[in-house]
């Protein structure tokens, strides 16, 4: 009794890439803490958000294995990110124009 296509793709990087991504996450966290301690004025928030976006991209791509998933998963992930961005923008407009 055959159940269709039983081929299963496995994508493994090996432990080396995971250690490198982990070290990058630690380095980016250290940079975030440093940015919080230095007075960058109005640039502090955009810098911290950019670093957080890079860290989340690393986690999503490597630890959550989205890099190797079907395109539909990437579309839904992008859609949820755009939805979150719209919510942030609407919230900022509400706060700035009160």
Biopython code that builds the backbone (N, CA, C, O; Angstrom):
import numpy as np
from Bio.PDB.StructureBuilder import StructureBuilder

atoms = [
    (1, "UNK", "N", (0.840, -1.173, 0.000)),
    (1, "UNK", "CA", (0.000, 0.000, 0.000)),
    (1, "UNK", "C", (0.886, 1.238, 0.000)),
    (1, "UNK", "O", (1.614, 1.487, 0.961)),
    (2, "UNK", "N", (0.824, 1.999, -1.061)),
    (2, "UNK", "CA", (1.666, 3.180, -1.209)),
    (2, "UNK", "C", (0.857, 4.424, -0.882)),
    (2, "UNK", "O", (-0.303, 4.547, -1.275)),
    (3, "UNK", "N", (1.484, 5.345, -0.159)),
    (3, "UNK", "CA", (0.820, 6.588, 0.241)),
    (3, "UNK", "C", (1.414, 7.772, -0.504)),
    (3, "UNK", "O", (1.903, 8.710, 0.127)),
    (4, "UNK", "N", (1.386, 7.752, -1.777)),
    (4, "UNK", "CA", (1.875, 8.873, -2.569)),
    (4, "UNK", "C", (3.388, 9.002, -2.498)),
    (4, "UNK", "O", (4.111, 8.016, -2.353)),
    (5, "UNK", "N", (3.834, 10.207, -2.599)),
    (5, "UNK", "CA", (5.263, 10.498, -2.605)),
    (5, "UNK", "C", (5.781, 10.523, -1.165)),
    (5, "UNK", "O", (5.405, 11.398, -0.385)),
    (6, "UNK", "N", (6.626, 9.581, -0.820)),
    (6, "UNK", "CA", (7.154, 9.503, 0.546)),
    (6, "UNK", "C", (8.537, 10.115, 0.661)),
    (6, "UNK", "O", (9.209, 9.983, 1.683)),
    (7, "UNK", "N", (8.948, 10.783, -0.399)),
    (7, "UNK", "CA", (10.270, 11.413, -0.373)),
    (7, "UNK", "C", (10.247, 12.574, 0.613)),
    (7, "UNK", "O", (9.367, 13.433, 0.558)),
    (8, "UNK", "N", (11.216, 12.589, 1.508)),
    (8, "UNK", "CA", (11.300, 13.638, 2.517)),
    (8, "UNK", "C", (12.658, 14.304, 2.414)),
    (8, "UNK", "O", (13.695, 13.647, 2.513)),
    (9, "UNK", "N", (12.643, 15.612, 2.215)),
    (9, "UNK", "CA", (13.897, 16.344, 2.097)),
    (9, "UNK", "C", (14.409, 16.706, 3.487)),
    (9, "UNK", "O", (13.652, 17.174, 4.338)),
    (10, "UNK", "N", (15.680, 16.488, 3.702)),
    (10, "UNK", "CA", (16.284, 16.928, 4.951)),
    (10, "UNK", "C", (17.343, 17.959, 4.622)),
    (10, "UNK", "O", (18.100, 17.820, 3.662)),
    (11, "UNK", "N", (17.376, 18.979, 5.430)),
    (11, "UNK", "CA", (18.341, 20.055, 5.249)),
    (11, "UNK", "C", (19.080, 20.229, 6.551)),
    (11, "UNK", "O", (18.515, 20.686, 7.545)),
    (12, "UNK", "N", (20.311, 19.873, 6.542)),
    (12, "UNK", "CA", (21.101, 19.995, 7.753)),
    (12, "UNK", "C", (22.369, 20.768, 7.433)),
    (12, "UNK", "O", (23.046, 20.498, 6.441)),
    (13, "UNK", "N", (22.673, 21.718, 8.275)),
    (13, "UNK", "CA", (23.875, 22.507, 8.107)),
    (13, "UNK", "C", (25.064, 21.884, 8.812)),
    (13, "UNK", "O", (26.212, 22.109, 8.427)),
    (14, "UNK", "N", (24.799, 21.129, 9.806)),
    (14, "UNK", "CA", (25.858, 20.699, 10.692)),
    (14, "UNK", "C", (25.922, 21.679, 11.857)),
    (14, "UNK", "O", (25.302, 22.742, 11.826)),
    (15, "UNK", "N", (26.670, 21.310, 12.870)),
    (15, "UNK", "CA", (26.712, 22.130, 14.071)),
    (15, "UNK", "C", (27.494, 23.420, 13.878)),
    (15, "UNK", "O", (27.260, 24.387, 14.602)),
    (16, "UNK", "N", (28.400, 23.460, 12.940)),
    (16, "UNK", "CA", (29.244, 24.633, 12.741)),
    (16, "UNK", "C", (28.453, 25.891, 12.436)),
    (16, "UNK", "O", (28.719, 26.946, 13.012)),
    (17, "UNK", "N", (27.480, 25.791, 11.533)),
    (17, "UNK", "CA", (26.694, 26.976, 11.170)),
    (17, "UNK", "C", (25.833, 27.432, 12.335)),
    (17, "UNK", "O", (25.618, 28.631, 12.513)),
    (18, "UNK", "N", (25.332, 26.484, 13.137)),
    (18, "UNK", "CA", (24.525, 26.858, 14.286)),
    (18, "UNK", "C", (25.368, 27.588, 15.330)),
    (18, "UNK", "O", (24.901, 28.539, 15.956)),
    (19, "UNK", "N", (26.584, 27.150, 15.513)),
    (19, "UNK", "CA", (27.479, 27.830, 16.458)),
    (19, "UNK", "C", (27.806, 29.231, 15.937)),
    (19, "UNK", "O", (27.855, 30.179, 16.722)),
    (20, "UNK", "N", (28.028, 29.377, 14.641)),
    (20, "UNK", "CA", (28.303, 30.701, 14.075)),
    (20, "UNK", "C", (27.105, 31.637, 14.217)),
    (20, "UNK", "O", (27.268, 32.813, 14.546)),
    (21, "UNK", "N", (25.915, 31.122, 13.971)),
    (21, "UNK", "CA", (24.719, 31.948, 14.130)),
    (21, "UNK", "C", (24.535, 32.327, 15.589)),
    (21, "UNK", "O", (24.168, 33.463, 15.891)),
    (22, "UNK", "N", (24.783, 31.403, 16.490)),
    (22, "UNK", "CA", (24.682, 31.683, 17.923)),
    (22, "UNK", "C", (25.685, 32.758, 18.339)),
    (22, "UNK", "O", (25.348, 33.662, 19.103)),
    (23, "UNK", "N", (26.903, 32.660, 17.842)),
    (23, "UNK", "CA", (27.908, 33.684, 18.147)),
    (23, "UNK", "C", (27.507, 35.038, 17.567)),
    (23, "UNK", "O", (27.725, 36.074, 18.196)),
    (24, "UNK", "N", (26.927, 35.031, 16.380)),
    (24, "UNK", "CA", (26.445, 36.285, 15.784)),
    (24, "UNK", "C", (25.329, 36.888, 16.626)),
    (24, "UNK", "O", (25.270, 38.105, 16.805)),
    (25, "UNK", "N", (24.444, 36.040, 17.143)),
    (25, "UNK", "CA", (23.366, 36.537, 18.000)),
    (25, "UNK", "C", (23.917, 37.127, 19.294)),
    (25, "UNK", "O", (23.424, 38.149, 19.770)),
    (26, "UNK", "N", (24.928, 36.494, 19.859)),
    (26, "UNK", "CA", (25.554, 37.035, 21.071)),
    (26, "UNK", "C", (26.232, 38.366, 20.765)),
    (26, "UNK", "O", (26.123, 39.315, 21.542)),
    (27, "UNK", "N", (26.927, 38.437, 19.643)),
    (27, "UNK", "CA", (27.599, 39.684, 19.261)),
    (27, "UNK", "C", (26.577, 40.797, 19.029)),
    (27, "UNK", "O", (26.784, 41.929, 19.468)),
    (28, "UNK", "N", (25.491, 40.488, 18.350)),
    (28, "UNK", "CA", (24.465, 41.500, 18.099)),
    (28, "UNK", "C", (23.777, 41.935, 19.392)),
    (28, "UNK", "O", (23.408, 43.102, 19.531)),
    (29, "UNK", "N", (23.602, 41.021, 20.331)),
    (29, "UNK", "CA", (23.054, 41.394, 21.633)),
    (29, "UNK", "C", (24.004, 42.330, 22.361)),
    (29, "UNK", "O", (23.567, 43.302, 22.977)),
    (30, "UNK", "N", (25.292, 42.049, 22.297)),
    (30, "UNK", "CA", (26.286, 42.937, 22.913)),
    (30, "UNK", "C", (26.264, 44.321, 22.269)),
    (30, "UNK", "O", (26.380, 45.334, 22.959)),
    (31, "UNK", "N", (26.117, 44.359, 20.960)),
    (31, "UNK", "CA", (26.033, 45.644, 20.258)),
    (31, "UNK", "C", (24.778, 46.395, 20.688)),
    (31, "UNK", "O", (24.814, 47.614, 20.853)),
    (32, "UNK", "N", (23.674, 45.685, 20.869)),
    (32, "UNK", "CA", (22.435, 46.319, 21.320)),
    (32, "UNK", "C", (22.605, 46.941, 22.701)),
    (32, "UNK", "O", (22.149, 48.059, 22.943)),
    (33, "UNK", "N", (23.257, 46.222, 23.601)),
    (33, "UNK", "CA", (23.499, 46.750, 24.943)),
    (33, "UNK", "C", (24.411, 47.972, 24.876)),
    (33, "UNK", "O", (24.204, 48.943, 25.604)),
    (34, "UNK", "N", (25.408, 47.926, 24.016)),
    (34, "UNK", "CA", (26.313, 49.063, 23.849)),
    (34, "UNK", "C", (25.572, 50.276, 23.291)),
    (34, "UNK", "O", (25.778, 51.397, 23.754)),
    (35, "UNK", "N", (24.710, 50.054, 22.298)),
    (35, "UNK", "CA", (23.933, 51.145, 21.719)),
    (35, "UNK", "C", (23.019, 51.768, 22.773)),
    (35, "UNK", "O", (22.812, 52.982, 22.780)),
    (36, "UNK", "N", (22.481, 50.946, 23.652)),
    (36, "UNK", "CA", (21.606, 51.471, 24.706)),
    (36, "UNK", "C", (22.383, 52.343, 25.696)),
    (36, "UNK", "O", (21.813, 53.260, 26.289)),
    (37, "UNK", "N", (23.673, 52.068, 25.878)),
    (37, "UNK", "CA", (24.476, 52.833, 26.824)),
    (37, "UNK", "C", (25.079, 54.098, 26.247)),
    (37, "UNK", "O", (25.502, 54.972, 27.003)),
    (38, "UNK", "N", (25.131, 54.221, 24.932)),
    (38, "UNK", "CA", (25.711, 55.386, 24.276)),
    (38, "UNK", "C", (24.571, 56.306, 23.836)),
    (38, "UNK", "O", (23.528, 55.832, 23.387)),
    (39, "UNK", "N", (24.768, 57.614, 23.964)),
    (39, "UNK", "CA", (23.733, 58.565, 23.588)),
    (39, "UNK", "C", (23.784, 58.841, 22.080)),
    (39, "UNK", "O", (24.607, 59.626, 21.609)),
    (40, "UNK", "N", (22.892, 58.181, 21.335)),
    (40, "UNK", "CA", (22.787, 58.404, 19.898)),
    (40, "UNK", "C", (21.626, 59.334, 19.560)),
    (40, "UNK", "O", (21.345, 59.583, 18.387)),
    (41, "UNK", "N", (20.965, 59.838, 20.572)),
    (41, "UNK", "CA", (19.830, 60.727, 20.347)),
    (41, "UNK", "C", (18.668, 59.981, 19.734)),
    (41, "UNK", "O", (18.261, 58.925, 20.218)),
    (42, "UNK", "N", (18.138, 60.545, 18.658)),
    (42, "UNK", "CA", (16.968, 59.946, 17.995)),
    (42, "UNK", "C", (17.333, 58.716, 17.177)),
    (42, "UNK", "O", (16.441, 57.982, 16.751)),
    (43, "UNK", "N", (18.609, 58.473, 16.948)),
    (43, "UNK", "CA", (19.017, 57.306, 16.158)),
    (43, "UNK", "C", (19.076, 56.020, 16.980)),
    (43, "UNK", "O", (19.200, 54.935, 16.413)),
    (44, "UNK", "N", (18.990, 56.122, 18.290)),
    (44, "UNK", "CA", (19.118, 54.935, 19.132)),
    (44, "UNK", "C", (18.027, 53.902, 18.843)),
    (44, "UNK", "O", (18.309, 52.709, 18.732)),
    (45, "UNK", "N", (16.798, 54.358, 18.724)),
    (45, "UNK", "CA", (15.698, 53.426, 18.458)),
    (45, "UNK", "C", (15.807, 52.765, 17.085)),
    (45, "UNK", "O", (15.676, 51.543, 17.003)),
    (46, "UNK", "N", (16.040, 53.512, 16.001)),
    (46, "UNK", "CA", (16.194, 52.836, 14.698)),
    (46, "UNK", "C", (17.363, 51.858, 14.661)),
    (46, "UNK", "O", (17.266, 50.803, 14.034)),
    (47, "UNK", "N", (18.466, 52.197, 15.325)),
    (47, "UNK", "CA", (19.612, 51.283, 15.361)),
    (47, "UNK", "C", (19.240, 50.003, 16.092)),
    (47, "UNK", "O", (19.539, 48.904, 15.625)),
    (48, "UNK", "N", (18.581, 50.148, 17.249)),
    (48, "UNK", "CA", (18.180, 48.968, 18.026)),
    (48, "UNK", "C", (17.170, 48.117, 17.261)),
    (48, "UNK", "O", (17.231, 46.889, 17.307)),
    (49, "UNK", "N", (16.242, 48.764, 16.561)),
    (49, "UNK", "CA", (15.262, 48.006, 15.774)),
    (49, "UNK", "C", (15.913, 47.280, 14.606)),
    (49, "UNK", "O", (15.527, 46.158, 14.277)),
    (50, "UNK", "N", (16.895, 47.912, 13.979)),
    (50, "UNK", "CA", (17.609, 47.256, 12.885)),
    (50, "UNK", "C", (18.362, 46.019, 13.382)),
    (50, "UNK", "O", (18.333, 44.968, 12.742)),
    (51, "UNK", "N", (19.029, 46.153, 14.519)),
    (51, "UNK", "CA", (19.761, 45.014, 15.085)),
    (51, "UNK", "C", (18.782, 43.900, 15.456)),
    (51, "UNK", "O", (19.067, 42.723, 15.233)),
    (52, "UNK", "N", (17.633, 44.266, 16.020)),
    (52, "UNK", "CA", (16.619, 43.262, 16.373)),
    (52, "UNK", "C", (16.086, 42.560, 15.127)),
    (52, "UNK", "O", (15.813, 41.360, 15.162)),
    (53, "UNK", "N", (15.936, 43.292, 14.033)),
    (53, "UNK", "CA", (15.454, 42.687, 12.784)),
    (53, "UNK", "C", (16.474, 41.693, 12.232)),
    (53, "UNK", "O", (16.101, 40.627, 11.743)),
    (54, "UNK", "N", (17.757, 42.039, 12.310)),
    (54, "UNK", "CA", (18.805, 41.125, 11.847)),
    (54, "UNK", "C", (18.816, 39.868, 12.709)),
    (54, "UNK", "O", (18.927, 38.757, 12.191)),
    (55, "UNK", "N", (18.703, 40.042, 14.024)),
    (55, "UNK", "CA", (18.689, 38.886, 14.919)),
    (55, "UNK", "C", (17.480, 37.992, 14.653)),
    (55, "UNK", "O", (17.606, 36.768, 14.633)),
    (56, "UNK", "N", (16.318, 38.595, 14.451)),
    (56, "UNK", "CA", (15.141, 37.773, 14.183)),
    (56, "UNK", "C", (15.246, 37.062, 12.836)),
    (56, "UNK", "O", (14.766, 35.938, 12.693)),
    (57, "UNK", "N", (15.865, 37.700, 11.854)),
    (57, "UNK", "CA", (16.064, 37.040, 10.555)),
    (57, "UNK", "C", (16.982, 35.832, 10.697)),
    (57, "UNK", "O", (16.742, 34.795, 10.079)),
    (58, "UNK", "N", (18.018, 35.956, 11.495)),
    (58, "UNK", "CA", (18.911, 34.814, 11.727)),
    (58, "UNK", "C", (18.172, 33.668, 12.403)),
    (58, "UNK", "O", (18.308, 32.514, 11.996)),
    (59, "UNK", "N", (17.395, 33.978, 13.431)),
    (59, "UNK", "CA", (16.661, 32.929, 14.152)),
    (59, "UNK", "C", (15.635, 32.266, 13.238)),
    (59, "UNK", "O", (15.516, 31.041, 13.209)),
    (60, "UNK", "N", (14.901, 33.080, 12.496)),
    (60, "UNK", "CA", (13.863, 32.529, 11.622)),
    (60, "UNK", "C", (14.472, 31.657, 10.532)),
    (60, "UNK", "O", (13.960, 30.573, 10.252)),
    (61, "UNK", "N", (15.544, 32.109, 9.921)),
    (61, "UNK", "CA", (16.122, 31.367, 8.803)),
    (61, "UNK", "C", (16.852, 30.107, 9.226)),
    (61, "UNK", "O", (16.731, 29.077, 8.563)),
    (62, "UNK", "N", (17.600, 30.163, 10.302)),
    (62, "UNK", "CA", (18.440, 29.016, 10.646)),
    (62, "UNK", "C", (17.844, 28.116, 11.719)),
    (62, "UNK", "O", (17.821, 26.897, 11.554)),
    (63, "UNK", "N", (17.359, 28.697, 12.820)),
    (63, "UNK", "CA", (16.855, 27.846, 13.894)),
    (63, "UNK", "C", (15.438, 27.362, 13.630)),
    (63, "UNK", "O", (15.062, 26.280, 14.081)),
    (64, "UNK", "N", (14.646, 28.146, 12.906)),
    (64, "UNK", "CA", (13.290, 27.725, 12.572)),
    (64, "UNK", "C", (13.222, 27.073, 11.193)),
    (64, "UNK", "O", (12.155, 26.620, 10.779)),
    (65, "UNK", "N", (14.343, 27.019, 10.480)),
    (65, "UNK", "CA", (14.480, 26.333, 9.191)),
    (65, "UNK", "C", (13.554, 26.868, 8.104)),
    (65, "UNK", "O", (13.197, 26.125, 7.190)),
    (66, "UNK", "N", (13.162, 28.125, 8.177)),
    (66, "UNK", "CA", (12.312, 28.707, 7.145)),
    (66, "UNK", "C", (13.073, 28.831, 5.828)),
    (66, "UNK", "O", (12.470, 28.840, 4.755)),
    (67, "UNK", "N", (14.366, 28.923, 5.911)),
    (67, "UNK", "CA", (15.192, 29.060, 4.710)),
    (67, "UNK", "C", (14.967, 27.908, 3.730)),
    (67, "UNK", "O", (15.113, 28.086, 2.520)),
    (68, "UNK", "N", (14.615, 26.742, 4.241)),
    (68, "UNK", "CA", (14.464, 25.556, 3.397)),
    (68, "UNK", "C", (13.019, 25.116, 3.220)),
    (68, "UNK", "O", (12.770, 24.043, 2.670)),
    (69, "UNK", "N", (12.080, 25.903, 3.665)),
    (69, "UNK", "CA", (10.671, 25.525, 3.556)),
    (69, "UNK", "C", (10.107, 25.917, 2.187)),
    (69, "UNK", "O", (10.761, 26.586, 1.387)),
    (70, "UNK", "N", (8.891, 25.483, 1.954)),
    (70, "UNK", "CA", (8.197, 25.823, 0.711)),
    (70, "UNK", "C", (7.941, 27.326, 0.660)),
    (70, "UNK", "O", (7.884, 27.982, 1.699)),
    (71, "UNK", "N", (7.788, 27.868, -0.536)),
    (71, "UNK", "CA", (7.556, 29.315, -0.665)),
    (71, "UNK", "C", (6.295, 29.814, 0.045)),
    (71, "UNK", "O", (6.245, 30.973, 0.457)),
    (72, "UNK", "N", (5.287, 28.968, 0.194)),
    (72, "UNK", "CA", (4.047, 29.417, 0.844)),
    (72, "UNK", "C", (4.302, 29.807, 2.294)),
    (72, "UNK", "O", (3.674, 30.738, 2.798)),
    (73, "UNK", "N", (5.211, 29.113, 2.973)),
    (73, "UNK", "CA", (5.554, 29.477, 4.351)),
    (73, "UNK", "C", (6.215, 30.849, 4.390)),
    (73, "UNK", "O", (5.957, 31.647, 5.291)),
    (74, "UNK", "N", (7.057, 31.114, 3.419)),
    (74, "UNK", "CA", (7.728, 32.412, 3.350)),
    (74, "UNK", "C", (6.730, 33.524, 3.071)),
    (74, "UNK", "O", (6.860, 34.623, 3.609)),
    (75, "UNK", "N", (5.734, 33.250, 2.236)),
    (75, "UNK", "CA", (4.709, 34.246, 1.930)),
    (75, "UNK", "C", (3.912, 34.591, 3.187)),
    (75, "UNK", "O", (3.674, 35.764, 3.473)),
    (76, "UNK", "N", (3.504, 33.573, 3.933)),
    (76, "UNK", "CA", (2.732, 33.834, 5.145)),
    (76, "UNK", "C", (3.577, 34.518, 6.221)),
    (76, "UNK", "O", (3.064, 35.340, 6.980)),
    (77, "UNK", "N", (4.835, 34.193, 6.290)),
    (77, "UNK", "CA", (5.723, 34.874, 7.227)),
    (77, "UNK", "C", (5.870, 36.335, 6.841)),
    (77, "UNK", "O", (5.826, 37.211, 7.705)),
    (78, "UNK", "N", (6.043, 36.608, 5.559)),
    (78, "UNK", "CA", (6.128, 37.981, 5.077)),
    (78, "UNK", "C", (4.818, 38.731, 5.329)),
    (78, "UNK", "O", (4.835, 39.897, 5.723)),
    (79, "UNK", "N", (3.698, 38.071, 5.106)),
    (79, "UNK", "CA", (2.400, 38.688, 5.345)),
    (79, "UNK", "C", (2.218, 39.048, 6.815)),
    (79, "UNK", "O", (1.696, 40.118, 7.129)),
    (80, "UNK", "N", (2.634, 38.181, 7.705)),
    (80, "UNK", "CA", (2.519, 38.499, 9.136)),
    (80, "UNK", "C", (3.464, 39.638, 9.511)),
    (80, "UNK", "O", (3.117, 40.465, 10.355)),
    (81, "UNK", "N", (4.635, 39.699, 8.911)),
    (81, "UNK", "CA", (5.558, 40.799, 9.176)),
    (81, "UNK", "C", (5.026, 42.128, 8.680)),
    (81, "UNK", "O", (5.171, 43.149, 9.352)),
    (82, "UNK", "N", (4.405, 42.121, 7.498)),
    (82, "UNK", "CA", (3.818, 43.345, 6.955)),
    (82, "UNK", "C", (2.651, 43.802, 7.833)),
    (82, "UNK", "O", (2.489, 44.997, 8.082)),
    (83, "UNK", "N", (1.846, 42.858, 8.297)),
    (83, "UNK", "CA", (0.744, 43.195, 9.196)),
    (83, "UNK", "C", (1.259, 43.839, 10.479)),
    (83, "UNK", "O", (0.700, 44.832, 10.944)),
    (84, "UNK", "N", (2.308, 43.286, 11.044)),
    (84, "UNK", "CA", (2.910, 43.853, 12.245)),
    (84, "UNK", "C", (3.459, 45.250, 11.968)),
    (84, "UNK", "O", (3.306, 46.147, 12.797)),
    (85, "UNK", "N", (4.089, 45.442, 10.828)),
    (85, "UNK", "CA", (4.618, 46.752, 10.454)),
    (85, "UNK", "C", (3.493, 47.780, 10.323)),
    (85, "UNK", "O", (3.645, 48.916, 10.771)),
    (86, "UNK", "N", (2.381, 47.403, 9.723)),
    (86, "UNK", "CA", (1.238, 48.312, 9.594)),
    (86, "UNK", "C", (0.700, 48.689, 10.970)),
    (86, "UNK", "O", (0.359, 49.847, 11.208)),
    (87, "UNK", "N", (0.623, 47.723, 11.870)),
    (87, "UNK", "CA", (0.163, 48.014, 13.235)),
    (87, "UNK", "C", (1.113, 48.986, 13.917)),
    (87, "UNK", "O", (0.662, 49.918, 14.583)),
    (88, "UNK", "N", (2.419, 48.789, 13.766)),
    (88, "UNK", "CA", (3.394, 49.713, 14.350)),
    (88, "UNK", "C", (3.245, 51.118, 13.767)),
    (88, "UNK", "O", (3.258, 52.102, 14.506)),
    (89, "UNK", "N", (3.104, 51.210, 12.459)),
    (89, "UNK", "CA", (2.981, 52.520, 11.809)),
    (89, "UNK", "C", (1.721, 53.237, 12.283)),
    (89, "UNK", "O", (1.769, 54.426, 12.596)),
    (90, "UNK", "N", (0.609, 52.538, 12.337)),
    (90, "UNK", "CA", (-0.625, 53.156, 12.817)),
    (90, "UNK", "C", (-0.504, 53.604, 14.268)),
    (90, "UNK", "O", (-1.021, 54.657, 14.643)),
    (91, "UNK", "N", (0.176, 52.809, 15.080)),
    (91, "UNK", "CA", (0.382, 53.185, 16.479)),
    (91, "UNK", "C", (1.261, 54.428, 16.582)),
    (91, "UNK", "O", (0.970, 55.324, 17.375)),
    (92, "UNK", "N", (2.321, 54.493, 15.799)),
    (92, "UNK", "CA", (3.204, 55.668, 15.822)),
    (92, "UNK", "C", (2.461, 56.921, 15.381)),
    (92, "UNK", "O", (2.637, 57.983, 15.977)),
    (93, "UNK", "N", (1.626, 56.814, 14.336)),
    (93, "UNK", "CA", (0.848, 57.969, 13.904)),
    (93, "UNK", "C", (-0.111, 58.425, 14.999)),
    (93, "UNK", "O", (-0.297, 59.624, 15.209)),
    (94, "UNK", "N", (-0.717, 57.473, 15.693)),
    (94, "UNK", "CA", (-1.622, 57.814, 16.774)),
    (94, "UNK", "C", (-0.897, 58.548, 17.891)),
    (94, "UNK", "O", (-1.415, 59.527, 18.430)),
    (95, "UNK", "N", (0.297, 58.084, 18.242)),
    (95, "UNK", "CA", (1.051, 58.697, 19.329)),
    (95, "UNK", "C", (1.600, 60.058, 18.907)),
    (95, "UNK", "O", (1.555, 61.003, 19.695)),
    (96, "UNK", "N", (2.114, 60.181, 17.694)),
    (96, "UNK", "CA", (2.752, 61.426, 17.258)),
    (96, "UNK", "C", (1.759, 62.556, 16.980)),
    (96, "UNK", "O", (2.119, 63.726, 17.106)),
    (97, "UNK", "N", (0.520, 62.234, 16.607)),
    (97, "UNK", "CA", (-0.430, 63.264, 16.231)),
    (97, "UNK", "C", (-1.571, 63.424, 17.246)),
    (97, "UNK", "O", (-2.698, 63.741, 16.865)),
    (98, "UNK", "N", (-1.287, 63.208, 18.511)),
    (98, "UNK", "CA", (-2.297, 63.444, 19.553)),
    (98, "UNK", "C", (-2.316, 64.886, 19.927)),
    (98, "UNK", "O", (-3.098, 65.290, 20.788)),
]
sb = StructureBuilder()
sb.init_structure("model")
sb.init_model(0)
sb.init_chain("A")
sb.init_seg("    ")
for serial, (resi, resn, name, xyz) in enumerate(atoms, 1):
    if name == "N":
        sb.init_residue(resn, " ", resi, " ")
    sb.init_atom(name, np.array(xyz, "f"), 0.0, 1.0, " ", f" {name:<3s}", serial, name[0])
structure = sb.get_structure()
